[in-house]
């Protein structure tokens, strides 16, 4: 997606299309966090750096304990337990 940097009053900014706001679950007045990556790209995320750090720790744990988690998921599925899902962080790279 290509966005034009525009003058907005005495500031400069981006106007995000409505469909992108919906995809990111953002409304006027919400905050976006900007993360500069080592490769020079920038990431915009509705989640803060603390959340991102927590997600990296969780991803590492899920990779480490993949087999145990798969077994637990099988058992939970057979017992009729319901899975809990969350909206993943969406980012613009």
C-alpha positions as CSV (number, residue, x, y, z in Angstrom):
1,X,0.0,0.0,0.0
2,X,1.3,3.4,-0.9
3,X,0.4,6.4,1.3
4,X,1.2,10.1,0.6
5,X,2.7,12.2,3.4
6,X,0.5,15.3,3.6
7,X,0.3,18.6,5.4
8,X,-2.4,18.4,8.1
9,X,-2.8,21.8,9.7
10,X,0.6,22.8,11.0
11,X,1.8,19.2,11.1
12,X,2.7,16.5,8.6
13,X,1.1,13.1,8.6
14,X,-0.5,10.2,6.9
15,X,-4.2,9.6,6.3
16,X,-5.0,6.0,6.7
17,X,-7.7,4.5,4.5
18,X,-10.9,3.3,6.3
19,X,-10.3,-0.3,5.3
20,X,-6.8,-0.2,6.9
21,X,-8.2,1.3,10.1
22,X,-10.7,-1.5,10.2
23,X,-8.0,-4.1,9.6
24,X,-5.9,-2.7,12.4
25,X,-9.0,-2.2,14.6
26,X,-8.1,1.5,15.0
27,X,-10.3,4.5,15.6
28,X,-9.6,8.2,15.5
29,X,-7.6,9.1,18.7
30,X,-6.0,5.7,19.0
31,X,-2.2,5.4,19.2
32,X,0.2,3.6,16.9
33,X,3.7,2.5,18.0
34,X,6.6,3.0,15.7
35,X,9.4,0.5,15.8
36,X,12.6,1.0,13.8
37,X,14.0,-2.4,12.6
38,X,17.7,-3.2,12.1
39,X,17.2,-3.4,8.3
40,X,16.0,0.2,8.2
41,X,12.3,-0.5,7.8
42,X,9.7,0.9,10.1
43,X,6.9,-1.1,11.7
44,X,3.6,0.5,12.8
45,X,1.6,-1.5,15.4
46,X,-1.4,-0.8,17.6
47,X,0.4,-2.8,20.3
48,X,3.1,-1.3,22.5
49,X,6.8,-2.4,22.8
50,X,6.0,-4.3,26.1
51,X,3.4,-6.4,24.3
52,X,5.8,-7.1,21.4
53,X,8.5,-8.2,23.8
54,X,6.0,-10.5,25.5
55,X,5.0,-12.0,22.2
56,X,8.6,-12.7,21.3
57,X,9.0,-14.6,24.6
58,X,5.8,-16.5,24.0
59,X,6.9,-17.4,20.4
60,X,10.2,-18.8,21.7
61,X,8.4,-20.8,24.4
62,X,5.9,-22.2,21.9
63,X,8.8,-23.3,19.6
64,X,10.7,-24.9,22.5
65,X,7.6,-26.7,23.9
66,X,5.9,-27.4,20.5
67,X,5.5,-31.1,21.1
68,X,4.0,-30.7,24.6
69,X,1.7,-28.0,23.4
70,X,0.5,-30.1,20.5
71,X,-0.3,-33.0,23.0
72,X,-2.1,-30.6,25.3
73,X,-4.1,-29.3,22.3
74,X,-5.1,-32.8,21.3
75,X,-6.3,-33.6,24.9
76,X,-8.2,-30.3,25.2
77,X,-9.9,-31.0,21.8
78,X,-11.0,-34.5,22.9
79,X,-12.4,-33.2,26.2
80,X,-14.7,-30.7,24.6
81,X,-12.8,-27.6,25.8
82,X,-13.2,-24.4,23.8
83,X,-10.2,-22.6,22.4
84,X,-9.6,-19.0,23.1
85,X,-8.5,-16.8,20.3
86,X,-7.1,-13.3,20.2
87,X,-6.7,-10.8,17.4
88,X,-3.1,-10.9,16.3
89,X,-1.1,-7.8,16.0
90,X,-1.2,-6.4,12.5
91,X,1.7,-4.3,11.3
92,X,2.6,-2.3,8.2
93,X,6.1,-2.9,7.0
